[in-house]
Amino acid sequence: MIADVCTAVLMLSGAMLALTAAVGIVRFPDTLTRMHAAAKPQTLGLMLCLGGAGIKLAHEADVWMLLLAGLFTLVTAPVVAHRVGRVAYQEQRLHDATIDPDDMETGARD
């Protein structure tokens, strides 16, 4: 009973975060803000859904597969978001108010 309630809460909250990510992708005006909406809440929403599925399945092999899927997402999502942002900056497909042009100088290091 408690496991079912925890599973439902995790799955519903994960689905709501994925929904907000989808709405953000559709509604935001430029690439950088869409990228933020795609990377942050979608990743957390997936982690919550995988956690709920792990509680419900509770078989060792299934939980390991869910853990691997979550780990793969956590490793790849920031890399993809960084690359998309970098390409958007290089292609100059940004709103001027979104970013200061000097913030991402090619080859500049702090």
C-alpha positions as CSV (number, residue, x, y, z in Angstrom):
1,M,0.0,0.0,0.0
2,I,2.7,2.5,1.0
3,A,4.8,1.4,-2.0
4,D,1.9,2.0,-4.3
5,V,1.3,5.5,-3.0
6,C,5.0,6.4,-3.3
7,T,5.1,5.0,-6.8
8,A,2.0,7.1,-7.7
9,V,3.4,10.3,-6.2
10,L,6.8,9.8,-8.0
11,M,5.2,9.0,-11.3
12,L,2.7,11.8,-11.3
13,S,5.3,14.4,-10.2
14,G,7.7,13.2,-12.9
15,A,5.0,13.3,-15.5
16,M,4.1,16.9,-14.5
17,L,7.7,18.0,-14.8
18,A,7.9,16.4,-18.2
19,L,4.8,18.2,-19.2
20,T,6.2,21.5,-18.0
21,A,9.3,20.8,-20.0
22,A,7.2,20.2,-23.1
23,V,5.2,23.4,-22.6
24,G,8.4,25.3,-22.1
25,I,9.9,24.0,-25.3
26,V,6.8,25.2,-27.2
27,R,6.3,28.5,-25.5
28,F,9.9,29.9,-25.0
29,P,11.2,32.3,-27.7
30,D,14.7,31.3,-28.4
31,T,17.1,28.3,-28.4
32,L,18.8,29.0,-25.0
33,T,15.6,29.2,-23.0
34,R,14.1,26.2,-24.8
35,M,17.3,24.3,-24.1
36,H,17.0,25.1,-20.4
37,A,13.3,23.9,-20.4
38,A,14.3,20.7,-22.2
39,A,17.3,19.8,-20.0
40,K,16.4,20.7,-16.4
41,P,12.8,19.6,-15.7
42,Q,12.7,16.8,-18.2
43,T,15.8,15.1,-16.6
44,L,14.3,15.5,-13.1
45,G,11.0,14.2,-14.3
46,L,12.6,11.2,-15.8
47,M,14.5,10.5,-12.6
48,L,11.2,10.6,-10.6
49,C,9.5,8.3,-13.0
50,L,12.3,5.9,-13.0
51,G,12.3,6.0,-9.2
52,G,8.6,5.2,-9.1
53,A,9.1,2.3,-11.6
54,G,12.0,1.0,-9.5
55,I,9.8,0.9,-6.4
56,K,7.0,-0.8,-8.2
57,L,9.1,-3.4,-10.0
58,A,11.5,-4.2,-7.1
59,H,13.3,-7.0,-9.1
60,E,17.1,-6.6,-8.9
61,A,17.7,-6.8,-12.7
62,D,14.9,-4.3,-13.5
63,V,16.2,-1.8,-10.9
64,W,19.7,-2.1,-12.3
65,M,18.4,-1.4,-15.8
66,L,16.4,1.7,-14.5
67,L,19.5,2.9,-12.7
68,L,21.6,2.6,-15.9
69,A,19.0,4.5,-17.9
70,G,19.0,7.3,-15.3
71,L,22.7,7.4,-15.1
72,F,23.0,7.6,-18.9
73,T,20.5,10.5,-18.9
74,L,22.4,12.3,-16.2
75,V,25.6,12.0,-18.1
76,T,24.3,12.9,-21.5
77,A,21.8,15.6,-20.9
78,P,24.2,18.3,-19.8
79,V,26.6,17.5,-22.7
80,V,23.8,17.8,-25.2
81,A,22.5,21.0,-23.7
82,H,26.0,22.5,-23.8
83,R,26.5,21.6,-27.4
84,V,23.1,22.9,-28.5
85,G,23.8,26.2,-26.7
86,R,27.3,26.5,-28.2
87,V,26.0,25.9,-31.7
88,A,23.2,28.4,-31.2
89,Y,25.7,31.0,-30.1
90,Q,28.0,30.3,-33.0
91,E,25.1,30.4,-35.5
92,Q,23.9,33.7,-33.9
93,R,20.4,32.4,-33.5
94,L,19.8,34.2,-30.2
95,H,17.8,37.2,-29.0
96,D,20.1,40.1,-28.1
97,A,18.6,40.5,-24.7
98,T,19.3,36.8,-23.8
99,I,23.1,36.9,-23.6
100,D,25.9,39.4,-23.6
101,P,28.0,38.7,-26.7
102,D,31.2,38.8,-24.6
103,D,30.0,36.0,-22.4
104,M,31.0,33.2,-24.7
105,E,34.0,34.3,-26.6
106,T,35.6,31.5,-28.6
107,G,38.6,30.2,-26.8
108,A,38.3,32.7,-23.9
109,R,39.0,31.3,-20.4
110,D,38.3,32.8,-17.0
